[in-house]
Amino acid sequence: MALSTSMSLAAAVLLVLAAAQPALADPACYTGVFSFGDSLADTGNYGLVYPNDTSAPALPYGETFFNRSTGRFSNGRLIVDFIAEALELPFVRPYWSGQSAEDFARGANFAVGGATALSPDFLIENGAPLTNPDTVHLDMEMDWFRDLLKLLRTNDSDGCTNMVSKSLFLVGEIGGNDYNGPLLSGVPFEKIRTFTPSVVAKISSTITELIMLGAKTLVVPGNLPIGCVPSYLMIFNSDKEEDYEPETGCIRWMNEFSQYHNKLLVDELEKLRNLHPGVAIIYADYYGAAMEVFLSPEQFGIEHPLVACCGGGGSYGVSMTGGCGYGEYKVCDDPEKYGSWDGFHPSEAAYKVIADGLLRGPYTQPPIATTTNSCPRLTKVASSVEYKVLYDL
């Protein structure tokens, strides 16, 4: 999907920094971050929401950056972590790990691994079986956010209103699991495609509700190129050359589906901008940013863009008999050289590329620098080797 080549947040930031370093006393761009979504953004909620689930991420998850499992579905930091770092904010606390208003002084993360945009009832009624009938979905995450607002207002009503208006809201990525479950369950693809307008409508209604609750700056990610996911490359392996993109080796029809979802989302966000001219609604092109990894991996030191670092082996690093952390599996020596961590989730190295593309590249629409909360204080997005300071999680 072609996006405007106008100056992005990063370009504007670099120009400002080149001209003059901002004074240390300058106020932060955002007071905090609120994050919604699924495992791509979950910083630890899954194990707290499902305490008896043995599939909650444990070591080797988290081994690269944290040297321990933090509940993230990767070997290190996620996009939301890189964004928080760049904004000079602490990593976003999982909602279910906090108890007091003070715990959420810098925002909260409501994302949960496996979460869907649509309710389980909708998916089941439309022929999409769920392995977990208690699957978290966007309406539940919004319920938690409203509960948190009550807590914050009890503590400081005016401060809560000010915090919400000056925080950055990351709404997603969400919607991928509305497709992943049905795809893995054998639901006909033509049926799955009919879910997309409903998924986008749910994201849209969530954005509208957040605006009504005071949000002023919202970043809304699109879906990743799912045709480049190692597990899908294994499961949907084809002998037909035309099923694959020659430039990347990714599955063509799956990536076209991701682009279809993203096109509907972009169109919906434009409608919302017209309805809410005083609010910054920013599309984050996860697809375009991630494709950098698959089109020119060597540029980022990635040698195996379509292979999982942690998994059961096989040509894509995954198998049907084992996975990262269970069964017979192995972990690569250098995760920085792999595009995928466990066959479904990107590696920290890939997340860094995507985050950098959003913060300093052309993958936000409109560019964040053109919004009312443009941020001249963004710091460099550092790699695990360069930066190992742990925040209070």
N, C-alpha and C positions, 0 to 999 in steps of 0.2 A: 504494500500500500504506500503510494508516494505521499510524502508529507511536505509541507512548506519548507523551503530552505532558508527562510528568514532566520535572523539571529536568535539562537536559543539562550536559555538560562546560562549555560556554561560560557558561551562566547562573551556574553555581556559581563559575566563575573570576571573572566580573565582580563578583559579590557579595563575594568575598574581597578582590579588589583595591580595591574601593570602601571596604571597612572599614579596611584597613591594607596598605601595601605590604610584601611579604615582604623579609626581610633578604637582602642580597646574598650572605651566606655560606650561605644555605639550599642543601641539596644539590639537584642537578638531579633531575627526576622520573624520567628514564630515562638510562642511560649511553650508549645508542645506538639505532639503528633498523636492523632487517633487513627487506628488502623483496623480495617475490616477485611475479611477474606478467608482463604483456606490455607493449606499447608505451605503455599509459597510465601505467606506472610506470618505464619504462626510462630511466635517466639516462646512458646511453652504452654499454651492452653490445653493442648490435646490430652496430655497425661493427667491434667487436673480435672478436666471434664469427664474423661473416661479412665478413672484410676485403676480399674481392673483389666484394662485392655493391654495385653502383652505385646501388641504391635506398636506401642508408643515408642518413639525413638530413644534408643540407648546407645552407648558407645558401640561401634565407632562413629556414630553420628556426633558431630561437634568436635571431633578430634583435631581438626586443623587449626582452628583459631582459639577455641575455648579450652581445649585439652580436657573436655568433659562434655557429657550430654546436657544440653539446656532445653531439650524439647523441640529444637528446630529440626526440620526435615532436610538437613544438609550437613556437610562437614564443617561448616563455619557460618559466616554471616549471610543474611538475606538482604534483599533489596531495601526493605524498610530499615534495616540496620545501617546500611551505607547512607541512606538518606538522613537518618538521625545524626550520624557522625558528621556528615557534611554540613548540617545545620548547627553543629556544636551542641547537640542535645544528647542526653543519655539514651541508651537503647530503650525501646518502648516496652514498658512492663506488661506482661500478660495480665489480662483483667482478673483472672481467677487466682493470681498469686498475691493480690493486694487485699487489704482490709480497711484501710483508713483513707480519708481524703488526701492526707499527706503522701500516701503511696502513689497517687495519680496526679501529682503536681505538674508533671510534664507530659500528661496524656495517658493513653491506655491502648492496648492491643486486644481486639476482640476476635481476631482470626483464629480459626480452629482447623486443624488438618481434617480433610474429608468434607468440609462444609460445602453446601450447595447454595445457589441463589434461590432456587425454588424450594417449596416445602416438600418433604417426603411424600405427603399425600398426593400432591400434583404429579410427582414422578411415578408413583405406584399406579395411580389412576390412568396414566398414559403409557403403561406397559413397560416401565423402567424399574426393575426390581432393585431394592437396596439391601446391602448386606447388614446395614445397621439402621433399624427403624427409628433410632434416636438421633439420627444425623442432624447436626447443627446446620441451620440455614440463616439467610440474611435477616429474616424477621426476628429470630432469636437473638442474633448479635445486636440488633437495634433495641430489643428489650433490655439487654444488659447495659447498653449505652444510656438509655433513659433512666435505668436504676442508678447508674453512676452519677448522672446529672443531679438526681435527687440528693445523693450523698454530698456532692460538691456544693450544692445550693444550701444545704443545711449548715455546712461549715462556713460558707461565704458566698452569699447570693450574687453580689455584684462582681466578685472576683471570678465566679464560675462563668457568668455571661461574658466577661472580658476574655477569659481563657479560651472559650469556645470560638469566639470571633477571631482570635489571633492565633489559633492553632491550624496546623496543616492536617487535612483529612485525606487519608489514603483509602479509597473505596475499592478494594480488590487488590490483586486479581481475584475475581469470583466468577463462577459460571463454568469453569473447566470441569468440575466434578459432576455437573448436570449432564455432561457428555461422557466423561470417563466411565462412570458406572454402566450406563447403557451400552457403550462400545464394548466393554469387557464382558458384558452379559449377553451379547449377541443380538441386541435389539437392532432391527434393520436401520441402516444409515439414513434412509429416506425419512423414517419416523423421527430419528434423533434431530434431524435438521429442522423439523417443525417446532422443536422446543425453543429455538433461538429467539424468536420475537418475544416469547414469554420471559426468557432469561433477561433480555435487555430491558424489558418493561419493569421487571423487579429491581434491577440496578437503578433504573431511572426513578422509580418511586422512592427508593432508599435515599438517593441524592436529594430529591425534593424534600423529604422529611428532615434530613440533616440541615438543609438550608432553613427550613422553618424553625429548627432548634437553634439556629444562630451561626452555622458554619458559613465562612466567607471564602475559603480557599480549599478546593477539592481536587485531588488528583485521581483520575479514574483510569486504571490500566485496562488494556485489551488483553486478549488471550495470547499465549506463547504459540510458536509454530509446533503444534503437537505431532506433525509428521516427522519431526527430528528427535522425538523421544525414543531412547533405545528400546524400551519395553514394547512400544508400538512397532518399531522396526522389526523386532523379533516376531511378535504376534501376527502382524499383518504382512509378513514377508511375501513377496511376489516374484514370480519368474519373468514378469513382463517389464521390460526396460522402461516403457512409457509410464509406468506407475511411479517412477522416481524422478526427482529433479536432478538434471545432470550436473548442475553447479554445486549441489550440496549432498546428494545421496539421500535426501529426506523424501518421505512419501508424499507425492504430489497432491492427491485428493484430500488428505488430512490437512495439509497446510492451506489448501484452498478453503476448507471448512473454517479454519481459524480466521482466515481473511474475511469470510462471509460474516462471522460473528462480529468481527471488529468493524466492518463497514456499517452494520446496523447500529452498533454502539456509537460510532462517530456521528452518524446522522442524528441519533437521539440526543447526544450531548449538544449538538448545534441547536436543536429545538429548546433545550433547557437554558442555554445561554441567552436566547432571545426572550425567554420568560423571566430570567433573573439577571438583568444586565449589571447589577451591582455586585455580582458574585463571580469569582474566578473559577471556572470549571475547565480543568485541564486534562486533555486526553494524553495518557502515557502509552506510547507505542512499544509495548513489550515485544511485539512480534518483530518490528523493524530492528530494535536494539539487539534482540537475541540472534537475528539472522546474521549479524556481523560475525558472531562466533562461528557460524557454519559456512559462511562465504569466504572468510579470510582468517581462519583460526591461528595461523602462524603469527599474525600481527599481535596477538595477545599471549603468545607462548603456549597455546593450547595445541597439543599434538593429536589428540583423539576426541574430536568434537562430538562424535556420535556414539561414544563408548562410556559405559558406567565405570567409575572407579571402584565402587563397592558393590559386588553382586556375585552371581553364580557362574560367571564365566561366559563362554560363547563369543561369537564374533562381535556382539554389541555389549559384552560384559554382563549379560543377564541370561537367566535360564528359567525354566519352569519348575525346577526342583529346589531352588534356593534363592535367597535374596539377601540384601545387606542386613546383617545382624541375625539371620536365621538360616537353618539348613546348612548346606555346604556352600560357603562363600569365601571370597578372598577380597582383600583391599589392596589397591595399587600403592606403589611406593611414593608417588608424587601426584596428589589430587589436583595440583595447579595445572597439570597438563591434560586434564580431562574436562569435557563439557558437561558431563552428567555425574552426579554423585551416586545415585542408587538405581538408575534406570528410569525413574519417573521425575525426580527432582534435579534441577541444575546443581552443579558444584558451586562452591563459593567463588571460584575463578569466573564462572559464567555469570553469576549474579553480579559480580563486580563490573563486568563489561556492560551488562544491561543498565545498572545504576549509573555508571559513568556516561552512558549514552543519553540517559534522561537528564542528568545534572549538567553535563557539559557538551552534549551532542544535539542532534536535530530531532530527538524523539519525544518531545512534548509539544502539544498543539492545543492552544497557542503557546508559544514559548513562555516559561514561567517569568522571565525577566520583564514581560510586558504587562504583568498583572499588578494589582495594587500592592501586593506583598512581595515584590521582587527583592531578592536577597543578595546584597553585596558581600556577605560574610561567609560564603560557602568555603569550606576547607577542602583540601585534596582528598579524594577517595583513595585510601591506602590499601595495599595488599596485606595479607596475613604476615608476610615476611617483614614488611616495613613497619607494621603497627600492631602491637600486641597488648595494648592497654585494655583491661576488662572493666566494664561498667558494673555498677551495682544492679544486678538483675532481679 
